[in-house]
């Protein structure tokens, strides 16, 4: 379903399995890489070991201009984000929350376009991070984080909804692709 949504936005999409991601021989050229909700929950996904095996390649992808979008881990594992090139801690608590972007004109605020910002399903919040919190809930808990690493961007969110078409079209398009 997610691949179809991305393709409906006018962008090419390639599904990458955990085995492909972890393989040192796999090479792809992309504008963005999207890590789905629940990647850290072993009951639903076996993606976390592949992310850990690929952490160096993921870092190079971002440093060289790639966009990385990561959704909530879907489990209360303190080490679920240890494959990222910066510190991040996450607390898993599912439910609707108001989501407020620090700046209404933030280039990433369109991720919730079409949703009621007073009650967006989220699967947690970020309790410690070496990134910029660009959206929070009413209690000040971080819901969307942004981190620029050299020429690329890492966007981490606990929003448990599909991103809007407008967001996907802009986040997944660029003048050039980056080698993964």
N, C-alpha and C positions, 0 to 999 in steps of 0.2 A: 504494500500500500504506500509506503513512504517513497519508494522509487517512482511509482506512478505519479505521485504528487509533484516530485521534483521535475520529472519529465513534462508534466502538464504546465510547468512554469517556463518551458522553453529551454531547459537546460538538459544536457546529457547526464545520465546517471549510470554508474556501474556498481553493482553490489559486490562487496569484497567479503569473503568468508574469513573467519578467524585464522584458518590454515593459510590462506593466501597472505593475509596481513603479516603473520609471523614468519613467513618464508623469506629468507634472505635473497632468494632469486626472483621474487615478484617485483616487477617494475611497472608503475603506472604514472601517468601524467595527469594531474588534477588541479583544479582551482581550489576545491574545498574537500574536506573529509568530515563526515558526520558520524559521531559515535552515538548510538541510540540509547534511549532510556533503559535502565535495567542491566547495563553492561557489567555491573559488578555483582549481580545476584546469580550465584551458581545454579540456582533452581531454574533460571530462565535463560541463561546465556553462558557460553564458555569463551566469551570475548576477553575477559580480564587477563588471562595468561598471555594471549596474543598481543595485547596492548603493551604488557610489560616486556615481552620479547622484542617489540618494535619501538621501544621508547627512543632510541637513538635516531632511527629513521623518521619518527614523528617529529622530533625536535628539528632535524634538518629540513623537513618539509615546511614547517612553519618559518624557520629562520630564512629560508629562501623565497618566502612570499606566499606560502599556502595559508588558507583559512581553515581553522579547526573548530567545529561546533560540537560540544559535548553536552549531553543531557545528564540527568540525575542517575547516580549509580544504582538506585533502587534497592539498596540494602545499607544497613548501618555498619559498614566496614570502615574502620579508620584508615586503612591503607588502599582504599578503592581508587584513589587518584595518584598513587605514588609513581606512576609512569609518566606523569606530566613534568615538564622542565621547570616547575615552580611548586611551592608548597600550597596544599589545599586540603581542608578538612570539611567534611559534609555530615550533616545530621539528617537521617531519613525520617520524615513525618509526612504522610500523605494527607492532602485535603485542599479545599479551595482557600485562596488567600487573595487579598488585594495586591496588585503588583504596580509599583510606581517607579518609573524611570526618573533618574536624577534630573535629567534634562528632557523636556518633552520632545525636542528636536534631535535627540540622540539618533545616530544613524542605525542603531539596532532596535529602537523602540517599535519598529514595524513588525517585530517577531510576534507581537500579540494583537496585531491589527485584525479586526473582526471579532475579537473576544471582548467580553465585559471585563475591564481591568479591575473591577471591584471584587471579582470572584473567579480567579483562574486556578485550575487544578495544578498543584505543585506537589512534588514528591519529597521535598525537604528544603534545606537551606544550607548555606556555607558558613561555618563557624570560625574558620581561620583560613586566611588566604594571603598570598603575595600577588595580588591582582587588584584591579579597580572594581568596586561594586557599583555597577551602573543602574541597577534596579533592586529595590528592596520591598518588603512587605510593610504593613503599618507598624509593626514592632521593630523595624530597623534591621531585620534579618536579611542578609544578602540572598537574592534570588537569581540575578544575572551578573556574572563577572566578565571583565574584559582584560586581556593581557596582550600587549604587543611584544613580540620577540623578534628583533631585527626587522625583517621586511614583512613578517606575517602577523596574523591575529589569532588568538585563542579566545573563544567565547564559550563560557561554561554556564549552563542554566539548569535550574531544577523545575522549570515549567514542564508540566506533564501533558502538554497539548502539542499538536502539530504546529510548526511555525507557519506563519502566513505565507501566502504565495508571493507577496511583495518582498518579504524578507528573503525567502529562498532565491528569488530571481536576482536580487542584488548580492547576496552573500556567496552565491555559487557562480558568479560571472566575473571575469577579469580579462585583461588584455592578453595574459599568458597563463599557461599551466605550469605547475611545479612538479618536478620529479619526486615520486614517493619511493 
